[in-house]
Amino acid sequence: MRRDWADGERRLAAARVRDPARAVAYDRVVAELRRTLRRRIGQTFSLNDLAQVYARSASWARDVAQRTAPGAAYAHDLSVTADAVFGEAARQASDWVP
C-alpha cells in the first residue's frame, strides 16, 4: 500500500505540472479528501489504522471526489487523488518510518 500511496503522490505532482488548468480541481478534491480522512481516522493513528481505512475507502473517496468536482472526471481518479492523500497521511502516522 505504501508504494501505491507514494505512486499517487508522484502521479498527482505530474498531473499538476502536465496540465496546470486542472490543478484547481485536483487541489479541491485532495483538500476535501484530506478533511474527510481526518474525520474518519482522527488525529492519532498508526499505519495499520490507515491501511484499514484505505481498504474501505473506494466508495466514500469516489463520492467525495465526484461531489467536490462534478465536472472534472479526471479528478475522480482515486489512484491520483486518494492515494496521494493517504501517502501524505502515512507520514503523520504514529509509527511512520521512512
Biopython code that builds the backbone (N, CA, C, O; Angstrom):
import numpy as np
from Bio.PDB.StructureBuilder import StructureBuilder

atoms = [
    (1, "MET", "N", (0.803, -1.192, 0.000)),
    (1, "MET", "CA", (0.000, 0.000, 0.000)),
    (1, "MET", "C", (0.855, 1.269, 0.000)),
    (1, "MET", "O", (0.560, 2.230, -0.711)),
    (2, "ARG", "N", (1.909, 1.258, 0.801)),
    (2, "ARG", "CA", (2.742, 2.463, 0.855)),
    (2, "ARG", "C", (3.287, 2.803, -0.520)),
    (2, "ARG", "O", (3.441, 3.979, -0.851)),
    (3, "ARG", "N", (3.579, 1.802, -1.316)),
    (3, "ARG", "CA", (4.056, 2.057, -2.680)),
    (3, "ARG", "C", (2.954, 2.710, -3.511)),
    (3, "ARG", "O", (3.216, 3.640, -4.274)),
    (4, "ASP", "N", (1.723, 2.223, -3.362)),
    (4, "ASP", "CA", (0.594, 2.832, -4.077)),
    (4, "ASP", "C", (0.436, 4.293, -3.682)),
    (4, "ASP", "O", (0.208, 5.161, -4.524)),
    (5, "TRP", "N", (0.562, 4.543, -2.388)),
    (5, "TRP", "CA", (0.397, 5.906, -1.897)),
    (5, "TRP", "C", (1.493, 6.821, -2.435)),
    (5, "TRP", "O", (1.219, 7.944, -2.857)),
    (6, "ALA", "N", (2.726, 6.340, -2.420)),
    (6, "ALA", "CA", (3.842, 7.140, -2.956)),
    (6, "ALA", "C", (3.652, 7.367, -4.455)),
    (6, "ALA", "O", (3.913, 8.459, -4.960)),
    (7, "ASP", "N", (3.200, 6.337, -5.158)),
    (7, "ASP", "CA", (2.929, 6.492, -6.591)),
    (7, "ASP", "C", (1.837, 7.526, -6.816)),
    (7, "ASP", "O", (1.916, 8.314, -7.758)),
    (8, "GLY", "N", (0.826, 7.531, -5.968)),
    (8, "GLY", "CA", (-0.247, 8.515, -6.083)),
    (8, "GLY", "C", (0.271, 9.930, -5.916)),
    (8, "GLY", "O", (-0.133, 10.839, -6.641)),
    (9, "GLU", "N", (1.170, 10.113, -4.954)),
    (9, "GLU", "CA", (1.752, 11.447, -4.759)),
    (9, "GLU", "C", (2.531, 11.882, -5.999)),
    (9, "GLU", "O", (2.466, 13.044, -6.399)),
    (10, "ARG", "N", (3.264, 10.955, -6.602)),
    (10, "ARG", "CA", (4.015, 11.277, -7.828)),
    (10, "ARG", "C", (3.063, 11.567, -8.993)),
    (10, "ARG", "O", (3.282, 12.505, -9.760)),
    (11, "ARG", "N", (2.012, 10.764, -9.119)),
    (11, "ARG", "CA", (1.041, 10.987, -10.201)),
    (11, "ARG", "C", (0.352, 12.339, -10.046)),
    (11, "ARG", "O", (0.130, 13.044, -11.031)),
    (12, "LEU", "N", (0.016, 12.696, -8.814)),
    (12, "LEU", "CA", (-0.631, 13.990, -8.585)),
    (12, "LEU", "C", (0.308, 15.134, -8.953)),
    (12, "LEU", "O", (-0.105, 16.083, -9.620)),
    (13, "ALA", "N", (1.552, 15.053, -8.530)),
    (13, "ALA", "CA", (2.530, 16.104, -8.869)),
    (13, "ALA", "C", (2.700, 16.207, -10.382)),
    (13, "ALA", "O", (2.755, 17.309, -10.928)),
    (14, "ALA", "N", (2.782, 15.073, -11.054)),
    (14, "ALA", "CA", (2.948, 15.074, -12.512)),
    (14, "ALA", "C", (1.712, 15.640, -13.197)),
    (14, "ALA", "O", (1.835, 16.390, -14.166)),
    (15, "ALA", "N", (0.529, 15.296, -12.713)),
    (15, "ALA", "CA", (-0.710, 15.799, -13.318)),
    (15, "ALA", "C", (-0.813, 17.313, -13.180)),
    (15, "ALA", "O", (-1.269, 17.996, -14.097)),
    (16, "ARG", "N", (-0.392, 17.832, -12.039)),
    (16, "ARG", "CA", (-0.428, 19.287, -11.832)),
    (16, "ARG", "C", (0.499, 20.002, -12.812)),
    (16, "ARG", "O", (0.162, 21.067, -13.330)),
    (17, "VAL", "N", (1.654, 19.418, -13.062)),
    (17, "VAL", "CA", (2.621, 20.025, -13.976)),
    (17, "VAL", "C", (2.155, 19.877, -15.424)),
    (17, "VAL", "O", (2.236, 20.817, -16.215)),
    (18, "ARG", "N", (1.672, 18.696, -15.751)),
    (18, "ARG", "CA", (1.246, 18.397, -17.119)),
    (18, "ARG", "C", (0.111, 19.316, -17.577)),
    (18, "ARG", "O", (0.094, 19.760, -18.725)),
    (19, "ASP", "N", (-0.828, 19.597, -16.685)),
    (19, "ASP", "CA", (-1.970, 20.428, -17.063)),
    (19, "ASP", "C", (-2.352, 21.331, -15.892)),
    (19, "ASP", "O", (-3.250, 21.002, -15.118)),
    (20, "PRO", "N", (-1.660, 22.484, -15.762)),
    (20, "PRO", "CA", (-1.907, 23.387, -14.637)),
    (20, "PRO", "C", (-3.362, 23.843, -14.517)),
    (20, "PRO", "O", (-3.806, 24.170, -13.417)),
    (21, "ALA", "N", (-4.104, 23.873, -15.603)),
    (21, "ALA", "CA", (-5.503, 24.287, -15.550)),
    (21, "ALA", "C", (-6.345, 23.296, -14.744)),
    (21, "ALA", "O", (-7.370, 23.668, -14.171)),
    (22, "ARG", "N", (-5.918, 22.058, -14.703)),
    (22, "ARG", "CA", (-6.644, 21.040, -13.943)),
    (22, "ARG", "C", (-6.240, 21.021, -12.466)),
    (22, "ARG", "O", (-6.915, 20.396, -11.648)),
    (23, "ALA", "N", (-5.169, 21.686, -12.130)),
    (23, "ALA", "CA", (-4.656, 21.648, -10.755)),
    (23, "ALA", "C", (-5.692, 22.144, -9.742)),
    (23, "ALA", "O", (-5.743, 21.651, -8.616)),
    (24, "VAL", "N", (-6.503, 23.103, -10.135)),
    (24, "VAL", "CA", (-7.509, 23.649, -9.217)),
    (24, "VAL", "C", (-8.482, 22.553, -8.784)),
    (24, "VAL", "O", (-8.787, 22.428, -7.597)),
    (25, "ALA", "N", (-8.966, 21.768, -9.732)),
    (25, "ALA", "CA", (-9.904, 20.690, -9.396)),
    (25, "ALA", "C", (-9.211, 19.622, -8.558)),
    (25, "ALA", "O", (-9.771, 19.143, -7.572)),
    (26, "TYR", "N", (-7.992, 19.248, -8.949)),
    (26, "TYR", "CA", (-7.241, 18.276, -8.149)),
    (26, "TYR", "C", (-7.087, 18.775, -6.708)),
    (26, "TYR", "O", (-7.305, 18.028, -5.754)),
    (27, "ASP", "N", (-6.716, 20.027, -6.571)),
    (27, "ASP", "CA", (-6.489, 20.586, -5.232)),
    (27, "ASP", "C", (-7.759, 20.609, -4.389)),
    (27, "ASP", "O", (-7.713, 20.341, -3.189)),
    (28, "ARG", "N", (-8.891, 20.928, -5.011)),
    (28, "ARG", "CA", (-10.161, 20.917, -4.272)),
    (28, "ARG", "C", (-10.503, 19.512, -3.796)),
    (28, "ARG", "O", (-10.910, 19.318, -2.651)),
    (29, "VAL", "N", (-10.336, 18.534, -4.680)),
    (29, "VAL", "CA", (-10.647, 17.144, -4.329)),
    (29, "VAL", "C", (-9.705, 16.656, -3.234)),
    (29, "VAL", "O", (-10.146, 16.035, -2.267)),
    (30, "VAL", "N", (-8.420, 16.930, -3.380)),
    (30, "VAL", "CA", (-7.436, 16.499, -2.378)),
    (30, "VAL", "C", (-7.738, 17.132, -1.024)),
    (30, "VAL", "O", (-7.668, 16.457, 0.003)),
    (31, "ALA", "N", (-8.067, 18.399, -1.012)),
    (31, "ALA", "CA", (-8.368, 19.072, 0.254)),
    (31, "ALA", "C", (-9.585, 18.450, 0.933)),
    (31, "ALA", "O", (-9.589, 18.256, 2.149)),
    (32, "GLU", "N", (-10.607, 18.142, 0.157)),
    (32, "GLU", "CA", (-11.810, 17.551, 0.754)),
    (32, "GLU", "C", (-11.556, 16.105, 1.187)),
    (32, "GLU", "O", (-12.065, 15.671, 2.220)),
    (33, "LEU", "N", (-10.788, 15.371, 0.419)),
    (33, "LEU", "CA", (-10.418, 14.009, 0.832)),
    (33, "LEU", "C", (-9.606, 14.047, 2.121)),
    (33, "LEU", "O", (-9.792, 13.215, 3.009)),
    (34, "ARG", "N", (-8.719, 15.005, 2.213)),
    (34, "ARG", "CA", (-7.893, 15.160, 3.421)),
    (34, "ARG", "C", (-8.775, 15.419, 4.644)),
    (34, "ARG", "O", (-8.577, 14.811, 5.696)),
    (35, "ARG", "N", (-9.745, 16.319, 4.504)),
    (35, "ARG", "CA", (-10.657, 16.619, 5.614)),
    (35, "ARG", "C", (-11.495, 15.391, 5.989)),
    (35, "ARG", "O", (-11.689, 15.099, 7.169)),
    (36, "THR", "N", (-11.981, 14.688, 4.988)),
    (36, "THR", "CA", (-12.809, 13.508, 5.235)),
    (36, "THR", "C", (-11.993, 12.408, 5.905)),
    (36, "THR", "O", (-12.469, 11.765, 6.841)),
    (37, "LEU", "N", (-10.786, 12.192, 5.440)),
    (37, "LEU", "CA", (-9.927, 11.181, 6.048)),
    (37, "LEU", "C", (-9.635, 11.530, 7.502)),
    (37, "LEU", "O", (-9.674, 10.656, 8.368)),
    (38, "ARG", "N", (-9.350, 12.769, 7.771)),
    (38, "ARG", "CA", (-9.052, 13.205, 9.145)),
    (38, "ARG", "C", (-10.241, 12.936, 10.064)),
    (38, "ARG", "O", (-10.066, 12.516, 11.207)),
    (39, "ARG", "N", (-11.451, 13.179, 9.559)),
    (39, "ARG", "CA", (-12.648, 12.886, 10.360)),
    (39, "ARG", "C", (-12.798, 11.382, 10.593)),
    (39, "ARG", "O", (-13.247, 10.960, 11.659)),
    (40, "ARG", "N", (-12.432, 10.593, 9.624)),
    (40, "ARG", "CA", (-12.587, 9.143, 9.740)),
    (40, "ARG", "C", (-11.522, 8.500, 10.620)),
    (40, "ARG", "O", (-11.795, 7.515, 11.307)),
    (41, "ILE", "N", (-10.331, 9.041, 10.603)),
    (41, "ILE", "CA", (-9.223, 8.376, 11.285)),
    (41, "ILE", "C", (-8.787, 9.061, 12.576)),
    (41, "ILE", "O", (-8.156, 8.434, 13.427)),
    (42, "GLY", "N", (-9.115, 10.326, 12.726)),
    (42, "GLY", "CA", (-8.725, 11.050, 13.929)),
    (42, "GLY", "C", (-7.326, 11.634, 13.834)),
    (42, "GLY", "O", (-6.678, 11.573, 12.790)),
    (43, "GLN", "N", (-6.880, 12.192, 14.927)),
    (43, "GLN", "CA", (-5.588, 12.874, 14.959)),
    (43, "GLN", "C", (-4.416, 11.917, 15.177)),
    (43, "GLN", "O", (-3.323, 12.143, 14.657)),
    (44, "THR", "N", (-4.643, 10.859, 15.939)),
    (44, "THR", "CA", (-3.573, 9.908, 16.242)),
    (44, "THR", "C", (-3.946, 8.559, 15.664)),
    (44, "THR", "O", (-5.010, 8.017, 15.963)),
    (45, "PHE", "N", (-3.061, 8.018, 14.831)),
    (45, "PHE", "CA", (-3.347, 6.749, 14.174)),
    (45, "PHE", "C", (-2.033, 6.070, 13.785)),
    (45, "PHE", "O", (-0.988, 6.713, 13.689)),
    (46, "SER", "N", (-2.111, 4.778, 13.569)),
    (46, "SER", "CA", (-0.953, 4.000, 13.128)),
    (46, "SER", "C", (-1.088, 3.725, 11.630)),
    (46, "SER", "O", (-2.133, 3.982, 11.031)),
    (47, "LEU", "N", (-0.028, 3.204, 11.045)),
    (47, "LEU", "CA", (-0.095, 2.820, 9.635)),
    (47, "LEU", "C", (-1.123, 1.714, 9.432)),
    (47, "LEU", "O", (-1.799, 1.677, 8.404)),
    (48, "ASN", "N", (-1.246, 0.821, 10.398)),
    (48, "ASN", "CA", (-2.245, -0.241, 10.300)),
    (48, "ASN", "C", (-3.655, 0.354, 10.295)),
    (48, "ASN", "O", (-4.509, -0.074, 9.517)),
    (49, "ASP", "N", (-3.895, 1.330, 11.153)),
    (49, "ASP", "CA", (-5.197, 2.011, 11.163)),
    (49, "ASP", "C", (-5.471, 2.640, 9.797)),
    (49, "ASP", "O", (-6.572, 2.534, 9.258)),
    (50, "LEU", "N", (-4.459, 3.288, 9.258)),
    (50, "LEU", "CA", (-4.592, 3.952, 7.964)),
    (50, "LEU", "C", (-4.865, 2.929, 6.867)),
    (50, "LEU", "O", (-5.707, 3.158, 5.999)),
    (51, "ALA", "N", (-4.162, 1.812, 6.904)),
    (51, "ALA", "CA", (-4.361, 0.760, 5.903)),
    (51, "ALA", "C", (-5.778, 0.198, 5.966)),
    (51, "ALA", "O", (-6.369, -0.110, 4.931)),
    (52, "GLN", "N", (-6.321, 0.064, 7.165)),
    (52, "GLN", "CA", (-7.690, -0.438, 7.297)),
    (52, "GLN", "C", (-8.700, 0.538, 6.711)),
    (52, "GLN", "O", (-9.659, 0.123, 6.060)),
    (53, "VAL", "N", (-8.497, 1.819, 6.936)),
    (53, "VAL", "CA", (-9.390, 2.823, 6.350)),
    (53, "VAL", "C", (-9.235, 2.836, 4.828)),
    (53, "VAL", "O", (-10.221, 2.954, 4.101)),
    (54, "TYR", "N", (-7.998, 2.714, 4.352)),
    (54, "TYR", "CA", (-7.730, 2.697, 2.914)),
    (54, "TYR", "C", (-8.447, 1.530, 2.237)),
    (54, "TYR", "O", (-9.000, 1.685, 1.148)),
    (55, "ALA", "N", (-8.439, 0.380, 2.873)),
    (55, "ALA", "CA", (-9.064, -0.810, 2.294)),
    (55, "ALA", "C", (-10.560, -0.613, 2.060)),
    (55, "ALA", "O", (-11.147, -1.272, 1.202)),
    (56, "ARG", "N", (-11.170, 0.280, 2.810)),
    (56, "ARG", "CA", (-12.609, 0.532, 2.696)),
    (56, "ARG", "C", (-12.909, 1.916, 2.103)),
    (56, "ARG", "O", (-14.033, 2.405, 2.214)),
    (57, "SER", "N", (-11.929, 2.534, 1.487)),
    (57, "SER", "CA", (-12.087, 3.945, 1.094)),
    (57, "SER", "C", (-12.655, 4.190, -0.290)),
    (57, "SER", "O", (-13.086, 5.307, -0.573)),
    (58, "ALA", "N", (-12.675, 3.208, -1.152)),
    (58, "ALA", "CA", (-13.030, 3.466, -2.554)),
    (58, "ALA", "C", (-14.387, 4.149, -2.707)),
    (58, "ALA", "O", (-14.496, 5.137, -3.433)),
    (59, "SER", "N", (-15.401, 3.653, -2.050)),
    (59, "SER", "CA", (-16.736, 4.224, -2.273)),
    (59, "SER", "C", (-16.865, 5.635, -1.702)),
    (59, "SER", "O", (-17.385, 6.525, -2.374)),
    (60, "TRP", "N", (-16.398, 5.850, -0.472)),
    (60, "TRP", "CA", (-16.557, 7.194, 0.081)),
    (60, "TRP", "C", (-15.616, 8.192, -0.590)),
    (60, "TRP", "O", (-15.971, 9.359, -0.757)),
    (61, "ALA", "N", (-14.424, 7.747, -0.974)),
    (61, "ALA", "CA", (-13.490, 8.657, -1.635)),
    (61, "ALA", "C", (-14.013, 9.064, -3.013)),
    (61, "ALA", "O", (-13.906, 10.227, -3.403)),
    (62, "ARG", "N", (-14.573, 8.110, -3.743)),
    (62, "ARG", "CA", (-15.141, 8.441, -5.051)),
    (62, "ARG", "C", (-16.320, 9.403, -4.887)),
    (62, "ARG", "O", (-16.471, 10.342, -5.668)),
    (63, "ASP", "N", (-17.140, 9.171, -3.887)),
    (63, "ASP", "CA", (-18.267, 10.065, -3.621)),
    (63, "ASP", "C", (-17.772, 11.477, -3.323)),
    (63, "ASP", "O", (-18.316, 12.448, -3.848)),
    (64, "VAL", "N", (-16.758, 11.596, -2.495)),
    (64, "VAL", "CA", (-16.187, 12.907, -2.166)),
    (64, "VAL", "C", (-15.659, 13.583, -3.424)),
    (64, "VAL", "O", (-15.924, 14.763, -3.652)),
    (65, "ALA", "N", (-14.915, 12.847, -4.242)),
    (65, "ALA", "CA", (-14.329, 13.417, -5.460)),
    (65, "ALA", "C", (-15.415, 13.885, -6.422)),
    (65, "ALA", "O", (-15.324, 14.980, -6.978)),
    (66, "GLN", "N", (-16.435, 13.066, -6.620)),
    (66, "GLN", "CA", (-17.499, 13.422, -7.560)),
    (66, "GLN", "C", (-18.321, 14.603, -7.065)),
    (66, "GLN", "O", (-18.749, 15.447, -7.853)),
    (67, "ARG", "N", (-18.533, 14.657, -5.776)),
    (67, "ARG", "CA", (-19.298, 15.764, -5.190)),
    (67, "ARG", "C", (-18.493, 17.068, -5.226)),
    (67, "ARG", "O", (-19.053, 18.142, -5.442)),
    (68, "THR", "N", (-17.190, 16.965, -5.014)),
    (68, "THR", "CA", (-16.343, 18.150, -4.924)),
    (68, "THR", "C", (-16.022, 18.752, -6.285)),
    (68, "THR", "O", (-15.942, 19.972, -6.428)),
    (69, "ALA", "N", (-15.840, 17.899, -7.279)),
    (69, "ALA", "CA", (-15.508, 18.376, -8.626)),
    (69, "ALA", "C", (-16.362, 17.615, -9.649)),
    (69, "ALA", "O", (-15.843, 16.789, -10.399)),
    (70, "PRO", "N", (-17.661, 17.893, -9.678)),
    (70, "PRO", "CA", (-18.571, 17.104, -10.514)),
    (70, "PRO", "C", (-18.267, 17.152, -12.013)),
    (70, "PRO", "O", (-18.547, 16.184, -12.721)),
    (71, "GLY", "N", (-17.720, 18.217, -12.497)),
    (71, "GLY", "CA", (-17.443, 18.327, -13.928)),
    (71, "GLY", "C", (-16.018, 17.977, -14.304)),
    (71, "GLY", "O", (-15.601, 18.223, -15.436)),
    (72, "ALA", "N", (-15.275, 17.417, -13.391)),
    (72, "ALA", "CA", (-13.848, 17.135, -13.628)),
    (72, "ALA", "C", (-13.566, 15.655, -13.388)),
    (72, "ALA", "O", (-12.978, 15.287, -12.371)),
    (73, "ALA", "N", (-13.983, 14.819, -14.317)),
    (73, "ALA", "CA", (-13.838, 13.369, -14.156)),
    (73, "ALA", "C", (-12.388, 12.950, -13.903)),
    (73, "ALA", "O", (-12.140, 11.975, -13.194)),
    (74, "TYR", "N", (-11.446, 13.671, -14.470)),
    (74, "TYR", "CA", (-10.034, 13.341, -14.258)),
    (74, "TYR", "C", (-9.659, 13.425, -12.774)),
    (74, "TYR", "O", (-8.773, 12.699, -12.324)),
    (75, "ALA", "N", (-10.312, 14.288, -12.018)),
    (75, "ALA", "CA", (-10.014, 14.446, -10.593)),
    (75, "ALA", "C", (-10.692, 13.378, -9.740)),
    (75, "ALA", "O", (-10.535, 13.365, -8.519)),
    (76, "HIS", "N", (-11.442, 12.486, -10.376)),
    (76, "HIS", "CA", (-12.094, 11.381, -9.671)),
    (76, "HIS", "C", (-11.216, 10.140, -9.674)),
    (76, "HIS", "O", (-11.595, 9.119, -9.100)),
    (77, "ASP", "N", (-10.062, 10.205, -10.304)),
    (77, "ASP", "CA", (-9.148, 9.067, -10.363)),
    (77, "ASP", "C", (-8.500, 8.896, -8.992)),
    (77, "ASP", "O", (-7.595, 9.645, -8.624)),
    (78, "LEU", "N", (-8.969, 7.912, -8.249)),
    (78, "LEU", "CA", (-8.501, 7.721, -6.878)),
    (78, "LEU", "C", (-7.054, 7.278, -6.806)),
    (78, "LEU", "O", (-6.416, 7.433, -5.764)),
    (79, "SER", "N", (-6.516, 6.727, -7.895)),
    (79, "SER", "CA", (-5.099, 6.355, -7.880)),
    (79, "SER", "C", (-4.210, 7.593, -7.898)),
    (79, "SER", "O", (-3.007, 7.511, -7.653)),
    (80, "VAL", "N", (-4.809, 8.725, -8.187)),
    (80, "VAL", "CA", (-4.097, 10.002, -8.132)),
    (80, "VAL", "C", (-4.448, 10.733, -6.836)),
    (80, "VAL", "O", (-3.574, 11.013, -6.016)),
    (81, "THR", "N", (-5.720, 11.034, -6.663)),
    (81, "THR", "CA", (-6.126, 11.898, -5.555)),
    (81, "THR", "C", (-6.103, 11.197, -4.200)),
    (81, "THR", "O", (-5.422, 11.651, -3.280)),
    (82, "ALA", "N", (-6.832, 10.107, -4.072)),
    (82, "ALA", "CA", (-6.915, 9.434, -2.766)),
    (82, "ALA", "C", (-5.573, 8.846, -2.362)),
    (82, "ALA", "O", (-5.164, 8.956, -1.206)),
    (83, "ASP", "N", (-4.884, 8.219, -3.319)),
    (83, "ASP", "CA", (-3.585, 7.642, -2.964)),
    (83, "ASP", "C", (-2.618, 8.720, -2.480)),
    (83, "ASP", "O", (-1.842, 8.491, -1.552)),
    (84, "ALA", "N", (-2.666, 9.891, -3.107)),
    (84, "ALA", "CA", (-1.796, 10.987, -2.668)),
    (84, "ALA", "C", (-2.148, 11.428, -1.249)),
    (84, "ALA", "O", (-1.257, 11.707, -0.448)),
    (85, "VAL", "N", (-3.426, 11.491, -0.940)),
    (85, "VAL", "CA", (-3.864, 11.894, 0.399)),
    (85, "VAL", "C", (-3.425, 10.855, 1.437)),
    (85, "VAL", "O", (-2.962, 11.215, 2.519)),
    (86, "PHE", "N", (-3.568, 9.591, 1.113)),
    (86, "PHE", "CA", (-3.137, 8.548, 2.046)),
    (86, "PHE", "C", (-1.615, 8.558, 2.208)),
    (86, "PHE", "O", (-1.107, 8.298, 3.299)),
    (87, "GLY", "N", (-0.894, 8.852, 1.138)),
    (87, "GLY", "CA", (0.561, 8.954, 1.238)),
    (87, "GLY", "C", (0.980, 10.072, 2.174)),
    (87, "GLY", "O", (1.895, 9.909, 2.981)),
    (88, "GLU", "N", (0.318, 11.189, 2.064)),
    (88, "GLU", "CA", (0.589, 12.315, 2.954)),
    (88, "GLU", "C", (0.256, 11.942, 4.402)),
    (88, "GLU", "O", (1.021, 12.241, 5.319)),
    (89, "ALA", "N", (-0.881, 11.296, 4.594)),
    (89, "ALA", "CA", (-1.313, 10.905, 5.936)),
    (89, "ALA", "C", (-0.358, 9.875, 6.545)),
    (89, "ALA", "O", (-0.123, 9.890, 7.754)),
    (90, "ALA", "N", (0.183, 9.000, 5.734)),
    (90, "ALA", "CA", (1.083, 7.961, 6.254)),
    (90, "ALA", "C", (2.265, 8.573, 6.991)),
    (90, "ALA", "O", (2.717, 8.036, 8.002)),
    (91, "ARG", "N", (2.758, 9.683, 6.492)),
    (91, "ARG", "CA", (3.901, 10.332, 7.138)),
    (91, "ARG", "C", (3.535, 10.957, 8.490)),
    (91, "ARG", "O", (4.414, 11.370, 9.246)),
    (92, "GLN", "N", (2.249, 11.023, 8.782)),
    (92, "GLN", "CA", (1.790, 11.550, 10.063)),
    (92, "GLN", "C", (1.408, 10.429, 11.035)),
    (92, "GLN", "O", (1.003, 10.701, 12.166)),
    (93, "ALA", "N", (1.533, 9.195, 10.606)),
    (93, "ALA", "CA", (1.192, 8.051, 11.465)),
    (93, "ALA", "C", (2.165, 7.962, 12.627)),
    (93, "ALA", "O", (3.337, 8.317, 12.507)),
    (94, "SER", "N", (1.660, 7.484, 13.745)),
    (94, "SER", "CA", (2.478, 7.396, 14.959)),
    (94, "SER", "C", (3.670, 6.466, 14.795)),
    (94, "SER", "O", (4.673, 6.616, 15.493)),
    (95, "ASP", "N", (3.573, 5.505, 13.877)),
    (95, "ASP", "CA", (4.645, 4.531, 13.686)),
    (95, "ASP", "C", (5.335, 4.682, 12.327)),
    (95, "ASP", "O", (5.931, 3.729, 11.825)),
    (96, "TRP", "N", (5.257, 5.856, 11.743)),
    (96, "TRP", "CA", (5.890, 6.110, 10.431)),
    (96, "TRP", "C", (7.390, 5.948, 10.514)),
    (96, "TRP", "O", (8.043, 6.487, 11.407)),
    (97, "VAL", "N", (7.925, 5.198, 9.572)),
    (97, "VAL", "CA", (9.368, 5.064, 9.396)),
    (97, "VAL", "C", (9.616, 5.182, 7.899)),
    (97, "VAL", "O", (9.066, 4.402, 7.122)),
    (98, "PRO", "N", (10.431, 6.140, 7.484)),
    (98, "PRO", "CA", (10.686, 6.302, 6.036)),
    (98, "PRO", "C", (11.323, 5.083, 5.405)),
    (98, "PRO", "O", (11.590, 5.078, 4.203)),
]
sb = StructureBuilder()
sb.init_structure("model")
sb.init_model(0)
sb.init_chain("A")
sb.init_seg("    ")
for serial, (resi, resn, name, xyz) in enumerate(atoms, 1):
    if name == "N":
        sb.init_residue(resn, " ", resi, " ")
    sb.init_atom(name, np.array(xyz, "f"), 0.0, 1.0, " ", f" {name:<3s}", serial, name[0])
structure = sb.get_structure()
